[in-house]
Amino acid sequence: MIQKPLLHSLELLKSAQLPSGGFPYHSGEGARPDTTAWAILSMSAWEFERESCTRGRTYLVSQQATDGRVSISPSHPDASWPTPLAMLAWQGISHYHDAQSQAIAYLLGFTGRHFPNPDPSIIGHDTMTKGWPWIAKTHSWVIPTAMAITSLQISGIPHHPRISEGVDMLLNRQLPHEGWNSGNTMVFGKALLPLPECTGIALHALAGNTEGHLVEKSLTYLLEQLPHLRTPISLGWALLGLGAWGLKPANTKELVLASLQRQERYGPYPLPSLALLLCAVKASHGLHSLFRSSPQEPRSTAVHY
């Protein structure tokens, strides 16, 4: 039986769905592809409102460009960072195989702006190692790179040169002492500070793609931070990142419930944050563990490139 605060969060997601099938960032706003994908992931994980998930997936297809990308809005086509999220929302459902295949092809051919490092004493990371950017023609950063790796591998691309280079980029952007931030390591000779959400999402992508000793300090950092995390994005990605390495804490549900309760003081969370927390509770070993075959939905075979 689903506990009441978790069921309430699922019902809030369902009630926010728009006639288009999409979901807004906040209730009462316009639909967004990123929110829609997160809503589908969380409701599917909890086997909640299957018909709503189908409508959401169809909405995502309507937002896909001819080259396979799914942008944050038609007016911002270069902001294609929701593409990996759409791929996850379509994963395994045969009706959306073509849409997912087009998104995979786009993502494998998409990269950011890379250039020789003009001064390593100012920019501390390798500026030539390619990952993925938030927006076309800009530099690669940790979160979009980690999401691209995760989505490609869940979508059936376990190995590819782009994935390997993305893994190298994430390892290069790991801070000298521990953890990750948005993607800068040293600036003017000073080491920057880590962020739990960036560390969680990077560790999630690197699980199964690198040796544990290379990220041991970052895992320790995240485990030490976990008892103090209450904001949904930091907590959600910390739980998913640790879970991907087999370190999901036994009190995961209690931590999530404590975070949800803070809405009474600070107001309702954005819908993607609710969905992230719901996924974190349900996922036993990161997002990969949410994708299990169901006899009620036809599943597609893996896509190979």
Secondary structure, DSSP 8 states (H G I E B T S, - for coil): ---HHHHHHHHHHHHH--TTS-EESSTTS-EEHHHHHHHHHHHHHTT--HHHHHHHHHHHHHTB-TTS-B-S-TT-TT--TTHHHHHHHHTTBGGGHHHHHHHHHHHHT--------S-TTTB-S-TTS----SSTTS---HHHHHHHHHHHHHTT----HHHHHHHHHHHHTS-SSS---SS--EETTEE----HHHHHHHHHHHTTTS-GGGSHHHHHHHHHHGGG--SHHHHHHHHHHHHHTT---TTHHHHHHHHHHTHHHH----HHHHHHHHHHHH-SSSGGGG----TTS-B------
